[in-house]
Each structure stands twice: as C-alpha cells, then as structure tokens.
Amino acid sequence: MPLRNFVQWDGELEIVEPTAVDGNVSLEALTAIVTIVACHQPNTIFEIGTFDGRTTLNLALNAPADSKVYTLDLPASANNNTVHLLGFHDLRYVSKPSSGARFAGRAGSEKIIQLYGDSASFDFSKFIGKIDLVFVDGSHTRAYVEADTRTAMLLRSPGGIILWHDYVSCWPDVIETLNALQATDPRFKDMFQIAGTNIAVMPPEGFVPAT
C-alpha cells in the first residue's frame, strides 16, 4: 500500500543520521516511519531492537515534546543466554560495543529510555496496553518474530500502531510468520506492507485506507 493511503502528512519531518549502515532501516523506510510518527503523534513508543539507535533517535525527534521512547536491546554479553537461539546473521547486530551509540548525547535523546534484556523473557508488564506505536526490529528467527509480535499485540494501546522492519525476502522467517498470521488470525487481516519499503504495518482498528 502506498504510504499516502495510510497517512496524509504535508508538514515537516526531522531526519538526522540519514546514512544507513548494515543493520539500519533504509532512508526510504526511515522516512515512512517518521512520517507515521509525525502524523499520529504517539505519546509512547516502544522499539524492540535498538542496535545503534539511528531509528530510535528519529522516532524521538518526530514524536511529541513530552513523549517517551522506550528501546530494548540485547547486550552482547547475553547473546549466549537467550530463550530462543539467535540466527547466525543476527549475531553481528548484537555483538557491538554499546547500544544506541547514534543517539547518545544528541538532541532528542532526553525522550529515550534505554532498556536491556532478551525480548522473549523481558518483563513488559508495566507497558501492557500503554504503547501508541510499537516498532519490532529484533531477532529475525521465527521464534523471535512470533514472540515479539505477541508482545507488540499486548503492548499497543487502543488505536495503537505496530510496525515491523525487514519484511523482505532475505529474512524469510519475518515474511512467513507475518503472512501466516494474516492468513489465520483475524486480528492481522488489515496488515499491509508500505510500498517501496520493507516495513509491515498493523494499522489502528477500524482503519480505512484513503484513496
């Protein structure tokens, strides 16, 4: 679906750190994500998978002034102690000196709360039903995509939005898991991919695409 069928936004966007490295969302995907944030103005955002914090920072900069962006990352020291096995290609995103290096000390970082842990065992209880936008960008194995998706469904507030990164053929477990959910679970029937990106979206309940 074209982004304009989901959000109509002609205001300004603030995009920093436009250069993507391996593990980042593309500039096109980042633009789509921050457009959704700028339009919907979520007060609470939860990102599963911080990596270097490029997306985190851009989420914060386009969210309301009093918003909070929670971002959860698996420390490199814990990569051998996870509930589910990490994919081989995921290890290079976990094995880094620190999480969120690209937002550290930057304007907008005051909105960001860095959390650490395994998304399959982290205690999300205080966030259930309170998150206006959830961005799922953790491990790409089926077990983690399923677990993180279950978590996202619990976290989102009434009218909340869920975004998934890496809905793309090189990460088949992401595509297969989300496709299976859409085919078998009525809650996922309106899920769609933003044209020209690898971002999948669960829109708010009752969403009707613009034409």
C-alpha positions in Angstrom: 0.0 0.0 0.0 1.4 3.5 -0.8 2.2 5.4 2.4 -0.2 8.2 1.4 -3.1 5.8 1.7 -2.2 5.3 5.3 -1.2 8.8 6.4 -1.7 12.2 4.9 1.1 14.5 6.1 2.4 17.6 4.4 4.2 19.0 7.4 7.9 19.0 8.2 9.9 15.9 9.2 13.2 15.9 11.1 15.5 13.3 9.9 19.1 13.0 11.2 21.8 10.4 10.6 20.4 9.8 7.1 23.3 7.5 6.2 22.4 3.8 6.8 24.8 1.1 7.7 24.3 -2.7 7.8 21.5 -3.3 10.3 19.8 0.1 9.8 16.5 0.7 8.1 16.9 2.3 4.6 16.4 6.0 4.2 13.0 5.3 2.4 11.9 3.1 5.3 13.1 5.7 7.9 11.2 8.4 6.1 8.0 6.3 6.1 8.4 5.5 9.8 8.9 9.1 10.9 6.0 10.3 8.6 3.7 7.9 10.5 5.1 9.3 13.8 4.7 12.9 12.7 1.1 12.3 11.6 -0.1 10.2 14.5 2.0 11.8 17.3 2.3 8.8 19.6 3.0 9.7 23.2 4.6 6.4 23.9 6.8 4.4 21.6 8.4 1.0 22.2 11.2 -0.2 20.0 12.3 -3.9 20.2 15.9 -3.9 19.0 17.9 -0.7 19.5 21.1 -1.6 17.5 22.9 1.7 17.0 19.9 3.9 17.9 19.6 5.6 14.5 15.9 4.8 14.2 15.4 5.4 17.9 16.6 9.0 17.6 14.5 9.8 14.6 11.4 8.4 16.3 12.1 10.7 19.3 12.7 13.8 17.2 9.3 13.4 15.4 7.2 12.5 18.4 5.5 15.0 20.7 7.7 17.0 23.0 6.5 15.2 26.1 6.7 11.7 24.6 8.7 8.7 25.8 10.6 6.3 23.5 11.5 3.0 25.2 14.0 0.9 23.3 15.0 -2.6 24.3 18.3 -4.2 23.2 20.1 -7.5 24.0 23.5 -6.8 25.5 26.4 -8.5 23.7 27.2 -10.3 26.9 23.9 -12.1 26.8 24.0 -13.5 23.3 24.6 -17.0 24.5 21.9 -16.8 27.2 18.7 -16.2 25.3 15.3 -18.0 25.4 15.5 -18.8 21.7 18.5 -19.4 19.6 19.6 -16.3 17.7 20.1 -16.6 14.0 23.7 -16.6 12.8 23.2 -13.4 10.9 21.7 -11.7 13.9 24.8 -12.1 16.0 26.6 -9.3 14.2 23.9 -6.8 15.3 24.2 -8.0 18.9 28.0 -8.0 19.1 28.7 -4.3 19.3 30.4 -2.1 22.0 27.2 -0.4 23.1 23.5 0.0 22.2 22.2 3.4 20.9 25.6 4.9 20.1 24.0 7.2 17.4 21.6 8.9 19.9 24.0 9.2 22.8 24.2 12.9 23.8 22.1 14.1 20.9 19.1 16.5 21.0 16.1 14.3 21.4 17.8 11.7 23.4 16.2 13.1 26.6 13.0 11.3 25.4 14.7 8.0 25.1 14.8 5.3 27.8 17.3 2.5 27.1 16.3 -0.9 28.4 18.3 -4.1 28.2 17.3 -7.7 28.0 16.0 -10.6 25.9 12.7 -9.7 24.3 11.5 -13.2 24.9 11.9 -13.0 28.6 11.8 -9.3 29.5 9.1 -8.1 31.9 6.8 -5.9 29.8 4.0 -5.9 32.4 4.1 -2.2 33.1 3.8 -1.3 29.4 0.8 -3.5 28.5 -1.9 -1.6 26.7 0.0 1.7 27.0 2.2 1.9 23.9 0.9 4.0 21.0 3.5 2.8 18.5 5.5 -0.4 18.6 8.4 -0.9 16.3 9.6 -4.6 16.0 13.2 -4.9 14.8 14.7 -7.6 16.9 16.0 -11.1 16.0 14.8 -12.4 12.7 14.2 -16.0 13.6 10.7 -17.4 13.5 10.6 -18.0 17.3 11.6 -14.3 18.0 9.3 -12.8 15.3 6.4 -14.8 16.8 7.4 -13.8 20.4 8.0 -10.1 19.6 4.7 -10.0 17.7 2.8 -11.4 20.6 4.4 -8.8 22.8 3.6 -6.0 20.4 0.0 -7.0 20.4 -0.1 -6.8 24.2 1.8 -3.5 24.4 -0.2 -1.5 21.9 -2.8 0.9 23.3 -6.3 1.3 21.9 -5.7 2.9 18.5 -2.1 1.9 18.6 0.1 1.0 15.6 2.6 -1.8 15.1 5.5 -1.6 12.6 7.8 -4.5 11.7 11.2 -4.0 9.9 12.7 -6.5 7.5 9.6 -7.7 5.8 11.8 -8.8 2.9 12.9 -11.9 1.1 16.4 -12.0 2.7 14.7 -12.5 6.1 12.2 -15.3 5.2 11.1 -16.0 8.7 9.7 -12.5 9.1 7.7 -12.7 5.9 6.5 -16.3 6.6 5.5 -15.5 10.1 3.5 -12.4 9.3 1.9 -13.9 6.2 0.8 -16.9 8.3 -0.7 -14.6 11.0 -2.6 -12.6 8.3 -3.9 -15.8 6.8 -5.0 -17.4 10.1 -5.7 -14.7 12.7 -8.4 -12.1 12.0 -6.7 -9.5 14.1 -4.0 -9.3 11.4 -6.3 -9.1 8.4 -5.6 -5.4 7.7 -1.9 -5.7 8.0 0.0 -4.4 4.9 3.4 -3.5 3.6 4.3 0.1 2.8 5.1 0.3 -0.9 8.8 0.7 -1.7 10.0 -0.3 1.8 10.4 -3.4 3.9 8.1 -2.1 6.6 4.9 -4.0 7.5 2.1 -2.2 9.4 -0.7 -3.2 11.6 -2.9 -0.1 11.4 -5.3 1.0 14.2 -8.5 -0.9 14.5 -11.2 0.3 12.1 -8.6 1.8 9.7 -9.9 2.5 6.2 -7.3 3.3 3.5 -7.5 6.6 1.8 -7.9 6.5 -2.0 
